[in-house]
Amino acid sequence: MRVIQDQFDKLIEDLIAENPEKAKELDINKIISKQLPEFTKIISDSLAKSATEMLSNRRDEYDSFVTDNIKLWQSGFDLLETHISICTEAGENINSEYREKAVEKSDLVFDLLIRHHARACHIANEVLCLLKNGFPDAAHSRWRALHELSATAMFIFKHGQECAERFHFHNIIDSYDVMNEHHKYEDRLQAKGPTAAELGDMKRIYDDIIDKYGKSFQAIMVGRHIYFLRLNALVLALSKWMLA
């Protein structure tokens, strides 16, 4: 960056030297815009030459920090990792022992609790990884997700099979909305969305769920859907503004 600053300073000095009387009329923004391709090439060439050494130094510093961080909080990290290991093993054992019976009884509560438990263990490992690597705020954010997941699992367990079914079918309705959005913006996302046939099949399932539980079942998702559409419209507007 120092090289660019020096070149820019010299450019301005040369322009002033050529026309001292017009120094105050120089359009700095226009000059920068004109020189931007050259500055970009200078940065690219400089990074290409120094990247290996720069990254090596950066990684050495980061590895040293992580080592010191783990050493400082070793006892806490060990307790958390032990707890995660116990929970993960317990979930695996319960799933192996009772899965067959749950399938026979179409026990959706069991299935959802196991899924939530597995996801909770996954997030707990994310929290541990973030803490070890020095990202406590991000770890706290993931902890909030873990808390939400735990509260949801406890709610489903408390209210039983009907609650589990409603939760399950809400996910299907949500998936249908996401599929529609993916199909609509697949070109911008540069990712192939669901086909019309797939959307048609999902729509039939969607309609069956609404017929079973009523339009009020859809209303909760509509609110989330409207919020998503407004947020998506804002993102598109901002991206167009930035590219203008």
Protein Blocks (a to p, Z undefined) as FASTA:
>chain_A
ZZmmmmmmmmmmmmmmmmmmlmmmpcfklmmmmmmmmmmmmmmmmmmmmmmmmmmmmmmm
mmmmmmmmmmmmmmmmmmmmmmmmmmmmmmmmmmmmmmmmmmmnopaklmmmmmmmmmmm
mmmmmmmmmmmnopaklmmmmmmmmmmmmmmmmmmmmnommlmmmmmmmmmmmmmmmmmm
mmmmmmmnopacddfklmmmmmmmmmmmmmmnojklmmmmmmmmmmmmmmmmmmmmmmmm
mmZZ
